[in-house]
């Protein structure tokens, strides 16, 4: 009887000490937000979308600032709209929303503008 108990205890001891890490896959996490991601990715999809939006925003701001448009004269909205590939109303609205300080200091505003 003692022999069987020793074998059983040895068997349990061997199973407890066995390294199961070989069988368990290491979970990948996003470098930015820490969410769990699929294999082969470094950044989760939501972080990619945020990054793309930020890049697009930075490109637009850079295009506006580096353009040789005179914002002190009427018609600057049409010129910016051609640079940004937007309608003139959409480009002016975008500048009002995202570049408030620049719009208030540099741009000529129409007298009947609702957002002034």
N, CA, C and O atoms as a MOPAC input file, in Angstrom:
PM7 MOZYME 1SCF
protein

 N      0.81000 1    -1.17500 1     0.00000 1
 C      0.00000 1     0.00000 1     0.00000 1
 C      0.87000 1     1.26200 1     0.00000 1
 O      0.56200 1     2.22400 1    -0.70500 1
 N      1.91000 1     1.26500 1     0.75400 1
 C      2.79100 1     2.41800 1     0.84400 1
 C      3.46100 1     2.70500 1    -0.49000 1
 O      3.69100 1     3.86100 1    -0.84700 1
 N      3.76300 1     1.66600 1    -1.20300 1
 C      4.41500 1     1.81500 1    -2.48600 1
 C      3.50600 1     2.54400 1    -3.47600 1
 O      3.96600 1     3.39600 1    -4.23600 1
 N      2.22600 1     2.20900 1    -3.46500 1
 C      1.26000 1     2.84500 1    -4.36100 1
 C      1.09700 1     4.32000 1    -3.99600 1
 O      1.01200 1     5.17900 1    -4.87400 1
 N      1.05400 1     4.59900 1    -2.71500 1
 C      0.91600 1     5.98600 1    -2.27200 1
 C      2.13400 1     6.81400 1    -2.67600 1
 O      1.99800 1     7.96700 1    -3.08600 1
 N      3.30100 1     6.23200 1    -2.56200 1
 C      4.52100 1     6.92800 1    -2.96400 1
 C      4.51100 1     7.21900 1    -4.45700 1
 O      4.87400 1     8.31500 1    -4.88500 1
 N      4.09200 1     6.23300 1    -5.25200 1
 C      4.02600 1     6.42600 1    -6.69800 1
 C      3.00900 1     7.50900 1    -7.05700 1
 O      3.24900 1     8.34000 1    -7.93300 1
 N      1.86900 1     7.48500 1    -6.36300 1
 C      0.83500 1     8.48600 1    -6.60800 1
 C      1.33800 1     9.87800 1    -6.22900 1
 O      1.13100 1    10.83800 1    -6.97200 1
 N      1.98300 1     9.98600 1    -5.10000 1
 C      2.52800 1    11.27700 1    -4.68800 1
 C      3.62400 1    11.75800 1    -5.64300 1
 O      3.71900 1    12.94900 1    -5.93700 1
 N      4.44400 1    10.83000 1    -6.12000 1
 C      5.48700 1    11.18000 1    -7.08200 1
 C      4.87100 1    11.65700 1    -8.40300 1
 O      5.35700 1    12.61000 1    -9.01200 1
 N      3.80400 1    10.99100 1    -8.83600 1
 C      3.10300 1    11.34600 1   -10.05900 1
 C      2.52000 1    12.75800 1    -9.94300 1
 O      2.65600 1    13.55900 1   -10.86700 1
 N      1.87300 1    13.06700 1    -8.81600 1
 C      1.28500 1    14.38800 1    -8.59300 1
 C      2.39000 1    15.44300 1    -8.51900 1
 O      2.24400 1    16.53600 1    -9.06800 1
 N      3.46300 1    15.12800 1    -7.86200 1
 C      4.57500 1    16.05100 1    -7.74300 1
 C      5.16500 1    16.36900 1    -9.12000 1
 O      5.48800 1    17.52200 1    -9.40700 1
 N      5.30500 1    15.35600 1    -9.96300 1
 C      5.82700 1    15.56200 1   -11.31300 1
 C      4.90100 1    16.45700 1   -12.13800 1
 O      5.37600 1    17.29700 1   -12.90200 1
 N      3.58800 1    16.28600 1   -11.99000 1
 C      2.62900 1    17.09000 1   -12.75200 1
 C      2.63200 1    18.54800 1   -12.29500 1
 O      2.47700 1    19.45300 1   -13.11500 1
 N      2.80600 1    18.77500 1   -11.01700 1
 C      2.80300 1    20.13300 1   -10.48400 1
 C      4.04100 1    20.88600 1   -10.95000 1
 O      3.95100 1    22.06900 1   -11.27900 1
 N      5.17200 1    20.24000 1   -10.98400 1
 C      6.41800 1    20.88400 1   -11.36400 1
 C      6.59800 1    21.01100 1   -12.87500 1
 O      7.54500 1    21.65300 1   -13.33000 1
 N      5.71300 1    20.41600 1   -13.64700 1
 C      5.84200 1    20.44900 1   -15.10300 1
 C      5.63400 1    21.87300 1   -15.60900 1
 O      4.72900 1    22.56800 1   -15.14800 1
 N      6.44900 1    22.30400 1   -16.53500 1
 C      6.36300 1    23.65500 1   -17.09500 1
 C      5.37000 1    23.66300 1   -18.25400 1
 O      5.64600 1    23.12000 1   -19.32300 1
 N      4.21700 1    24.28300 1   -18.03000 1
 C      3.17700 1    24.33900 1   -19.06200 1
 C      3.30300 1    25.55000 1   -19.97400 1
 O      2.48000 1    25.71400 1   -20.87500 1
 N      4.27900 1    26.38600 1   -19.78000 1
 C      4.40000 1    27.60500 1   -20.57800 1
 C      4.59000 1    27.29400 1   -22.06000 1
 O      4.28400 1    28.12800 1   -22.91200 1
 N      5.08900 1    26.11100 1   -22.37100 1
 C      5.24000 1    25.70500 1   -23.76800 1
 C      3.88800 1    25.63400 1   -24.46100 1
 O      3.77700 1    25.93700 1   -25.64800 1
 N      2.87400 1    25.23800 1   -23.73200 1
 C      1.54600 1    25.06800 1   -24.30900 1
 C      0.71300 1    26.35100 1   -24.29900 1
 O     -0.23000 1    26.48900 1   -25.07800 1
 N      1.05300 1    27.26300 1   -23.43900 1
 C      0.27000 1    28.49200 1   -23.31200 1
 C      0.87900 1    29.55800 1   -24.20800 1
 O      2.06700 1    29.86300 1   -24.10000 1
 N      0.05700 1    30.13100 1   -25.10200 1
 C      0.53700 1    31.19200 1   -25.97000 1
 C      0.59800 1    32.49400 1   -25.18100 1
 O     -0.28700 1    32.80700 1   -24.38500 1
 N      1.64100 1    33.22000 1   -25.41900 1
 C      1.76100 1    34.51700 1   -24.77000 1
 C      0.82400 1    35.49800 1   -25.47200 1
 O      0.80400 1    35.56900 1   -26.70100 1
 N      0.06500 1    36.23600 1   -24.70800 1
 C     -0.90500 1    37.16300 1   -25.27000 1
 C     -0.19900 1    38.46400 1   -25.63600 1
 O      0.57100 1    39.02100 1   -24.85300 1
 N     -0.48400 1    38.93000 1   -26.84800 1
 C      0.10900 1    40.16400 1   -27.32700 1
 C     -0.75700 1    41.33900 1   -26.89000 1
 O     -1.98400 1    41.24100 1   -26.88500 1
 N     -0.12000 1    42.44800 1   -26.52500 1
 C     -0.85200 1    43.64900 1   -26.14900 1
 C     -0.40000 1    44.81700 1   -27.01500 1
 O      0.72700 1    44.85400 1   -27.51000 1
 N     -1.30200 1    45.75600 1   -27.17900 1
 C     -1.03800 1    46.96300 1   -27.96500 1
 C      0.02400 1    47.79500 1   -27.24300 1
 O      0.00300 1    47.91600 1   -26.01800 1
 N      0.95200 1    48.36500 1   -28.01300 1
 C      2.02100 1    49.15900 1   -27.41800 1
 C      1.51900 1    50.49900 1   -26.89200 1
 O      2.13200 1    51.08500 1   -26.00000 1
 N      0.40800 1    50.98500 1   -27.44000 1
 C     -0.09200 1    52.29700 1   -27.05600 1
 C     -1.08900 1    52.20600 1   -25.90800 1
 O     -0.91200 1    52.84700 1   -24.87200 1
 N     -2.15000 1    51.39700 1   -26.09500 1
 C     -3.23000 1    51.39300 1   -25.09800 1
 C     -3.21300 1    50.17200 1   -24.19000 1
 O     -3.84300 1    50.19700 1   -23.13300 1
 N     -2.51600 1    49.10900 1   -24.56300 1
 C     -2.42300 1    47.93400 1   -23.71400 1
 C     -3.51600 1    46.90200 1   -23.92800 1
 O     -3.58700 1    45.92300 1   -23.18500 1
 N     -4.37800 1    47.09900 1   -24.93400 1
 C     -5.42400 1    46.11600 1   -25.21400 1
 C     -4.82000 1    44.85400 1   -25.82200 1
 O     -3.73700 1    44.88700 1   -26.40700 1
 N     -5.53300 1    43.75000 1   -25.67600 1
 C     -5.08900 1    42.49500 1   -26.25900 1
 C     -5.31700 1    42.54200 1   -27.77300 1
 O     -6.37400 1    42.97300 1   -28.23300 1
 N     -4.31500 1    42.09600 1   -28.54400 1
 C     -4.40900 1    42.13400 1   -30.00500 1
 C     -4.09600 1    40.77000 1   -30.58700 1
 O     -3.61400 1    39.87600 1   -29.89300 1
 N     -4.38000 1    40.62500 1   -31.88200 1
 C     -4.13400 1    39.37200 1   -32.58500 1
 C     -2.64700 1    39.23100 1   -32.89600 1
 O     -1.88600 1    40.19700 1   -32.83500 1
 N     -2.26000 1    38.01800 1   -33.22800 1
 C     -0.86300 1    37.77100 1   -33.57900 1
 C     -0.50000 1    38.52200 1   -34.85400 1
 O     -1.32900 1    38.66700 1   -35.75300 1
 N      0.71500 1    38.99000 1   -34.92900 1
 C      1.21300 1    39.67000 1   -36.11100 1
 C      0.94200 1    41.16700 1   -36.11800 1
 O      1.39200 1    41.85900 1   -37.03100 1
 N      0.23200 1    41.68100 1   -35.14700 1
 C     -0.03200 1    43.11500 1   -35.06600 1
 C      0.79200 1    43.71200 1   -33.93700 1
 O      1.12100 1    43.03200 1   -32.96500 1
 N      1.12000 1    44.98600 1   -34.07800 1
 C      1.81600 1    45.68200 1   -33.01100 1
 C      0.90600 1    46.68900 1   -32.33100 1
 O      1.06600 1    46.99300 1   -31.14900 1
 N     -0.06900 1    47.21200 1   -33.10800 1
 C     -0.98800 1    48.22600 1   -32.60600 1
 C     -2.41200 1    47.76900 1   -32.89100 1
 O     -2.67800 1    47.20200 1   -33.95100 1
 N     -3.33900 1    48.01000 1   -31.95000 1
 C     -4.73200 1    47.60900 1   -32.15500 1
 C     -5.39400 1    48.53100 1   -33.18800 1
 O     -4.88800 1    49.61500 1   -33.47700 1
 N     -6.51400 1    48.09300 1   -33.73000 1
 C     -7.18400 1    48.83000 1   -34.79200 1
 C     -7.64600 1    50.20700 1   -34.34700 1
 O     -7.54400 1    51.16400 1   -35.11500 1
 N     -8.15000 1    50.33100 1   -33.13300 1
 C     -8.61600 1    51.63600 1   -32.67200 1
 C     -7.45400 1    52.62600 1   -32.57400 1
 O     -7.63000 1    53.80800 1   -32.87000 1
 N     -6.28500 1    52.17100 1   -32.17100 1
 C     -5.12500 1    53.05500 1   -32.11300 1
 C     -4.64300 1    53.43200 1   -33.51500 1
 O     -4.16500 1    54.54600 1   -33.72600 1
 N     -4.76700 1    52.50800 1   -34.47300 1
 C     -4.40800 1    52.82100 1   -35.85600 1
 C     -5.30700 1    53.91300 1   -36.40500 1
 O     -4.83600 1    54.83600 1   -37.07000 1
 N     -6.61400 1    53.81000 1   -36.12400 1
 C     -7.56700 1    54.81000 1   -36.59600 1
 C     -7.25500 1    56.17000 1   -35.98300 1
 O     -7.25500 1    57.18300 1   -36.68300 1
 N     -6.99000 1    56.19700 1   -34.67900 1
 C     -6.64500 1    57.45700 1   -34.01000 1
 C     -5.37400 1    58.05500 1   -34.59500 1
 O     -5.28100 1    59.26300 1   -34.81000 1
 N     -4.40100 1    57.19200 1   -34.84800 1
 C     -3.13600 1    57.65300 1   -35.40700 1
 C     -3.32500 1    58.23700 1   -36.80100 1
 O     -2.74000 1    59.26800 1   -37.13500 1
 N     -4.15600 1    57.56600 1   -37.62400 1
 C     -4.42700 1    58.05400 1   -38.97300 1
 C     -5.14900 1    59.39300 1   -38.94100 1
 O     -4.84000 1    60.28200 1   -39.73500 1
 N     -6.11600 1    59.54900 1   -38.02600 1
 C     -6.83000 1    60.81900 1   -37.89500 1
 C     -5.87400 1    61.93100 1   -37.48500 1
 O     -5.94600 1    63.04300 1   -38.00700 1
 N     -4.98600 1    61.63200 1   -36.55500 1
 C     -4.03000 1    62.64400 1   -36.09700 1
 C     -3.07700 1    63.02700 1   -37.22600 1
 O     -2.73800 1    64.20100 1   -37.37300 1
 N     -2.64100 1    62.05400 1   -38.02500 1
 C     -1.76500 1    62.34600 1   -39.15300 1
 C     -2.47800 1    63.22400 1   -40.17500 1
 O     -1.89200 1    64.17200 1   -40.70000 1
 N     -3.74200 1    62.91000 1   -40.45900 1
 C     -4.52400 1    63.70200 1   -41.41100 1
 C     -4.70300 1    65.12800 1   -40.89600 1
 O     -4.57500 1    66.08700 1   -41.65700 1
 N     -5.00000 1    65.26500 1   -39.60700 1
 C     -5.14500 1    66.58100 1   -38.97800 1
 C     -3.84600 1    67.37600 1   -39.11600 1
 O     -3.86600 1    68.54000 1   -39.51600 1
 N     -2.71700 1    66.74600 1   -38.78400 1
 C     -1.42100 1    67.42700 1   -38.85700 1
 C     -1.08500 1    67.83800 1   -40.28100 1
 O     -0.52200 1    68.91200 1   -40.49700 1
 N     -1.42400 1    66.99500 1   -41.26300 1
 C     -1.17400 1    67.33100 1   -42.66800 1
 C     -1.97100 1    68.55000 1   -43.08300 1
 O     -1.44800 1    69.43500 1   -43.76000 1
 N     -3.25000 1    68.60500 1   -42.67900 1
 C     -4.09200 1    69.74600 1   -43.03700 1
 C     -3.57200 1    71.03500 1   -42.41200 1
 O     -3.50400 1    72.06600 1   -43.08000 1
 N     -3.20800 1    70.98000 1   -41.13900 1
 C     -2.69100 1    72.17100 1   -40.46600 1
 C     -1.41400 1    72.64100 1   -41.14700 1
 O     -1.22500 1    73.83800 1   -41.36100 1
 N     -0.55300 1    71.71500 1   -41.48100 1
 C      0.70700 1    72.05400 1   -42.13900 1
 C      0.46100 1    72.67900 1   -43.51000 1
 O      1.11800 1    73.65500 1   -43.87200 1
 N     -0.48800 1    72.12000 1   -44.27800 1
 C     -0.82600 1    72.68200 1   -45.59100 1
 C     -1.35300 1    74.10500 1   -45.46100 1
 O     -0.99800 1    74.97900 1   -46.25200 1
 N     -2.20700 1    74.33700 1   -44.45300 1
 C     -2.79100 1    75.66700 1   -44.26600 1
 C     -1.71400 1    76.67600 1   -43.87800 1
 O     -1.66000 1    77.77000 1   -44.43900 1
 N     -0.87400 1    76.32200 1   -42.94200 1
 C      0.14400 1    77.25600 1   -42.47000 1
 C      1.19500 1    77.51000 1   -43.54000 1
 O      1.66600 1    78.63900 1   -43.67900 1
 N      1.57100 1    76.49100 1   -44.29400 1
 C      2.61100 1    76.64600 1   -45.31300 1
 C      2.08000 1    77.21500 1   -46.63000 1
 O      2.86500 1    77.52600 1   -47.52500 1
 N      0.76100 1    77.35500 1   -46.75800 1
 C      0.21700 1    77.92100 1   -48.00100 1
 C      0.50800 1    79.41600 1   -48.04600 1
 O      0.68300 1    80.06100 1   -47.01200 1
 N      0.55600 1    79.95200 1   -49.25700 1
 C      0.83800 1    81.37800 1   -49.42200 1
 C     -0.45800 1    82.15400 1   -49.61600 1
 O     -0.52400 1    83.09100 1   -50.41200 1
 N     -1.48600 1    81.75000 1   -48.87700 1
 C     -2.78300 1    82.40000 1   -48.95800 1
 C     -2.79500 1    83.58600 1   -47.99500 1
 O     -2.35300 1    83.47800 1   -46.85200 1
 N     -3.30600 1    84.71200 1   -48.47500 1
 C     -3.44200 1    85.89000 1   -47.62800 1
 C     -4.79100 1    85.80300 1   -46.93100 1
 O     -5.83200 1    85.97100 1   -47.56700 1
 N     -4.78000 1    85.54500 1   -45.63900 1
 C     -6.00800 1    85.37500 1   -44.87800 1
 C     -6.63000 1    86.71300 1   -44.48900 1
 O     -7.72400 1    86.74200 1   -43.92700 1
 N     -5.95200 1    87.81300 1   -44.77900 1
 C     -6.46800 1    89.14300 1   -44.47400 1
 C     -7.40300 1    89.66000 1   -45.57300 1
 O     -8.05300 1    90.69000 1   -45.39600 1
 N     -7.47200 1    88.95600 1   -46.70100 1
 C     -8.32300 1    89.36400 1   -47.82000 1
 C     -9.49900 1    88.40400 1   -47.95600 1
 O     -9.41900 1    87.23500 1   -47.58200 1
 N    -10.59500 1    88.93200 1   -48.50400 1
 C    -11.74500 1    88.07400 1   -48.77400 1
 C    -11.39500 1    87.07000 1   -49.87000 1
 O    -10.61300 1    87.38300 1   -50.76800 1
 N    -11.96200 1    85.87800 1   -49.80400 1
 C    -11.71700 1    84.84800 1   -50.79700 1
 C    -10.69800 1    83.81900 1   -50.36100 1
 O    -10.36500 1    82.91400 1   -51.12700 1
 N    -10.19400 1    83.94300 1   -49.13500 1
 C     -9.20200 1    82.97900 1   -48.66800 1
 C     -9.79600 1    81.58500 1   -48.52000 1
 O     -9.08200 1    80.59100 1   -48.65400 1
 N    -11.09800 1    81.50200 1   -48.24500 1
 C    -11.74800 1    80.19900 1   -48.07300 1
 C    -11.73400 1    79.36800 1   -49.34100 1
 O    -11.56000 1    78.15000 1   -49.30000 1
 N    -11.92300 1    80.05100 1   -50.48800 1
 C    -11.90800 1    79.34200 1   -51.78000 1
 C    -10.51200 1    78.81900 1   -52.07500 1
 O    -10.35200 1    77.69900 1   -52.56000 1
 N     -9.50000 1    79.63300 1   -51.78300 1
 C     -8.11800 1    79.20600 1   -52.04000 1
 C     -7.72100 1    78.02800 1   -51.14600 1
 O     -7.06600 1    77.09100 1   -51.60400 1
 N     -8.11300 1    78.07800 1   -49.89100 1
 C     -7.81100 1    76.97500 1   -48.97300 1
 C     -8.57800 1    75.71900 1   -49.37200 1
 O     -8.06300 1    74.60800 1   -49.24700 1
 N     -9.80300 1    75.89500 1   -49.84900 1
 C    -10.60400 1    74.72700 1   -50.23800 1
 C     -9.95400 1    73.97400 1   -51.39000 1
 O    -10.05200 1    72.74900 1   -51.46300 1
 N     -9.29400 1    74.69100 1   -52.28600 1
 C     -8.58900 1    74.02700 1   -53.38900 1
 C     -7.37600 1    73.25100 1   -52.87600 1
 O     -7.05100 1    72.18400 1   -53.39500 1
 N     -6.72100 1    73.78300 1   -51.87200 1
 C     -5.55000 1    73.11600 1   -51.29700 1
 C     -5.96100 1    71.86000 1   -50.52800 1
 O     -5.29100 1    70.83000 1   -50.61200 1
 N     -7.07800 1    71.94600 1   -49.77000 1
 C     -7.51700 1    70.83300 1   -48.93100 1
 C     -8.46100 1    69.86200 1   -49.63800 1
 O     -8.83800 1    68.84300 1   -49.05900 1
 N     -8.84600 1    70.15800 1   -50.87000 1
 C     -9.79300 1    69.33300 1   -51.63900 1
 C    -11.12600 1    69.18900 1   -50.89900 1
 O    -11.67200 1    68.09400 1   -50.77000 1
 N    -11.62800 1    70.32200 1   -50.42000 1
 C    -12.91700 1    70.38700 1   -49.73700 1
 C    -13.71000 1    71.54000 1   -50.35200 1
 O    -13.16900 1    72.33300 1   -51.12300 1
 N    -14.97900 1    71.62500 1   -50.00900 1
 C    -15.74000 1    72.79900 1   -50.42100 1
 C    -15.28400 1    73.97400 1   -49.56300 1
 O    -14.69100 1    73.78800 1   -48.50000 1
 N    -15.56800 1    75.18300 1   -50.03500 1
 C    -15.10200 1    76.35900 1   -49.29800 1
 C    -15.78400 1    76.45800 1   -47.93100 1
 O    -15.14500 1    76.83000 1   -46.94700 1
 N    -17.07400 1    76.12700 1   -47.86500 1
 C    -17.77100 1    76.16800 1   -46.58100 1
 C    -17.19000 1    75.14700 1   -45.60200 1
 O    -17.00900 1    75.43900 1   -44.42000 1
 N    -16.90400 1    73.95500 1   -46.10800 1
 C    -16.35600 1    72.90500 1   -45.23500 1
 C    -14.95300 1    73.27300 1   -44.75200 1
 O    -14.60700 1    73.01600 1   -43.59900 1
 N    -14.15500 1    73.86600 1   -45.61900 1
 C    -12.79600 1    74.22900 1   -45.20500 1
 C    -12.82200 1    75.34500 1   -44.16700 1
 O    -12.05300 1    75.30800 1   -43.20600 1
 N    -13.70100 1    76.34500 1   -44.34400 1
 C    -13.81000 1    77.41600 1   -43.35600 1
 C    -14.32300 1    76.87000 1   -42.03400 1
 O    -13.82100 1    77.23800 1   -40.97200 1
 N    -15.31300 1    76.00200 1   -42.09100 1
 C    -15.85600 1    75.39100 1   -40.87200 1
 C    -14.78500 1    74.57300 1   -40.15200 1
 O    -14.70400 1    74.59600 1   -38.92400 1
 N    -13.96200 1    73.85000 1   -40.91900 1
 C    -12.89900 1    73.03700 1   -40.32500 1
 C    -11.88800 1    73.92900 1   -39.60500 1
 O    -11.44300 1    73.60900 1   -38.50300 1
 N    -11.53100 1    75.04500 1   -40.23200 1
 C    -10.57400 1    75.96300 1   -39.60800 1
 C    -11.17500 1    76.58600 1   -38.35000 1
 O    -10.48900 1    76.72800 1   -37.33800 1
 N    -12.46600 1    76.96000 1   -38.41000 1
 C    -13.12500 1    77.53500 1   -37.22900 1
 C    -13.13700 1    76.54100 1   -36.07300 1
 O    -12.94700 1    76.92200 1   -34.91800 1
 N    -13.35700 1    75.29100 1   -36.38000 1
 C    -13.47000 1    74.26300 1   -35.34500 1
 C    -12.11000 1    73.84400 1   -34.79100 1
 O    -11.94900 1    73.72800 1   -33.57700 1
 N    -11.14000 1    73.61700 1   -35.66000 1
 C     -9.87800 1    73.00200 1   -35.25300 1
 C     -8.72600 1    73.97700 1   -35.03500 1
 O     -7.74600 1    73.64300 1   -34.36900 1
 N     -8.83900 1    75.17900 1   -35.59200 1
 C     -7.76400 1    76.17300 1   -35.46300 1
 C     -8.37600 1    77.50500 1   -35.01000 1
 O     -8.24500 1    78.51300 1   -35.70400 1
 N     -9.02900 1    77.51100 1   -33.87000 1
 C     -9.77200 1    78.68500 1   -33.39000 1
 C     -8.88900 1    79.91300 1   -33.24200 1
 O     -9.25900 1    80.99600 1   -33.69700 1
 N     -7.74100 1    79.76500 1   -32.62000 1
 C     -6.85800 1    80.91300 1   -32.39700 1
 C     -6.39200 1    81.51000 1   -33.72400 1
 O     -6.39200 1    82.72900 1   -33.89800 1
 N     -6.00200 1    80.65900 1   -34.64200 1
 C     -5.56900 1    81.10800 1   -35.96000 1
 C     -6.70000 1    81.83900 1   -36.67400 1
 O     -6.48200 1    82.88600 1   -37.28200 1
 N     -7.90300 1    81.28600 1   -36.59900 1
 C     -9.05800 1    81.89900 1   -37.26100 1
 C     -9.36700 1    83.26600 1   -36.66500 1
 O     -9.63800 1    84.21600 1   -37.40000 1
 N     -9.32900 1    83.37600 1   -35.34400 1
 C     -9.65700 1    84.64600 1   -34.68300 1
 C     -8.61500 1    85.72400 1   -34.98500 1
 O     -8.97300 1    86.88700 1   -35.17600 1
 N     -7.33300 1    85.35600 1   -35.02900 1
 C     -6.26800 1    86.34400 1   -35.19600 1
 C     -6.00800 1    86.69600 1   -36.66400 1
 O     -5.81700 1    87.86500 1   -36.99800 1
 N     -6.00000 1    85.68800 1   -37.53500 1
 C     -5.48300 1    85.88400 1   -38.88400 1
 C     -6.53800 1    86.07200 1   -39.97200 1
 O     -6.26200 1    86.71900 1   -40.98200 1
 N     -7.71200 1    85.53400 1   -39.79500 1
 C     -8.65900 1    85.44200 1   -40.90500 1
 C     -9.66500 1    86.58400 1   -40.91600 1
 O    -10.11700 1    87.06100 1   -39.87600 1
 N    -10.00200 1    87.00700 1   -42.15100 1
 C    -11.08500 1    87.97200 1   -42.33800 1
 C    -12.39400 1    87.22100 1   -42.25400 1
 O    -12.54500 1    86.15300 1   -42.84600 1
 N    -13.35300 1    87.78500 1   -41.50800 1
 C    -14.64400 1    87.13100 1   -41.33400 1
 C    -15.70400 1    87.94400 1   -42.04900 1
 O    -15.62800 1    89.17200 1   -42.09600 1
 N    -16.69700 1    87.25900 1   -42.60800 1
 C    -17.80400 1    87.97400 1   -43.22300 1
 C    -18.71800 1    88.54900 1   -42.14800 1
 O    -18.79000 1    88.01700 1   -41.04100 1
 N    -19.40800 1    89.62100 1   -42.46700 1
 C    -20.23400 1    90.30100 1   -41.47300 1
 C    -21.44800 1    89.49100 1   -41.06700 1
 O    -21.92000 1    89.61800 1   -39.93700 1
 N    -21.96600 1    88.66000 1   -41.96000 1
 C    -23.16800 1    87.89000 1   -41.64400 1
 C    -22.85400 1    86.44800 1   -41.24200 1
 O    -23.71200 1    85.57300 1   -41.34800 1
 N    -21.64600 1    86.20500 1   -40.79000 1
 C    -21.26000 1    84.87500 1   -40.34700 1
 C    -21.92600 1    84.56400 1   -39.01400 1
 O    -21.90000 1    85.39200 1   -38.10400 1
 N    -22.51400 1    83.39600 1   -38.88900 1
 C    -23.22800 1    82.99400 1   -37.68000 1
 C    -22.27900 1    82.55400 1   -36.57300 1
 O    -22.63900 1    82.63300 1   -35.39800 1
 N    -21.10200 1    82.10300 1   -36.90600 1
 C    -20.19000 1    81.54600 1   -35.90700 1
 C    -19.19400 1    82.56000 1   -35.36500 1
 O    -18.30700 1    82.17500 1   -34.60200 1
 N    -19.29500 1    83.80800 1   -35.71400 1
 C    -18.34300 1    84.81000 1   -35.22600 1
 C    -18.50800 1    85.07700 1   -33.77800 1
 O    -17.78200 1    85.89600 1   -33.21500 1

